[in-house]
């Protein structure tokens, strides 16, 4: 582990021990170095790392302030680099879809066994909102409702670890859903297929059929992967044809 990473961990423990709240100012660098037993260069590297992740904010002439609770630090350290990676190379979104298949297959399986009536109502509300926002042409809200649909299923699993992982990846999930919707949901026939797939997932959970729930959610994500790949290939063919026409 890098020295700066160890300093980040020590700084997180210090903030928790001091019960610092978002908006509180961190001690001066000299005092932090003494408290943590580290060099100023190692401290500055760790602070810069946390500032770049949005965990801390530096105000010129005023010091460094806590911007995100330490409880969120590990989530951002995982999600932000992945978001940056997808921005640089969109093909990595397929890795996200595969990861979703592994994770959400499990949450759906447990949700089918443990979902309460309140859980079912919440899942249904998310399902209905997807159709509502799609019908009025609000793509952003439809994507949000789609992401919340999958998060509601995770919460219905009543597995605290799975729920926390899904919440930690929620921003990435929402980002991935938006990318998929821009391509797949633009076609009415595809939307009908996806909406039916969402219904199959919800129905299996309501019927308390774990195998059917897992199969339905994995089938749904696999369908999205296949459709996006197909659309990408078609767009690439059109670009090649366009270049040939200009020659």
Secondary structure by P-SEA (a helix, b strand, c coil): ccaaaaaaaaaaaaaaaaccccccccccaaaaaaaacccaaaaaaaaaaaaaaccccccccccccccccccaaaaaaccaaaaaaaaacccaaaaaaaaaaaaaaaaaaaaaacccaaaaaaaaaaaaaaaaaaaacaaaaaaaaaaaaaaaaaaacccaaaaaaaaaaaaaaaaaaaaaaacccccaaaaaaaaaaaaaaaaaaaaccaaaaaaaaaaaaaaaaaaaaaaaaaaaaaaaaaaaaac
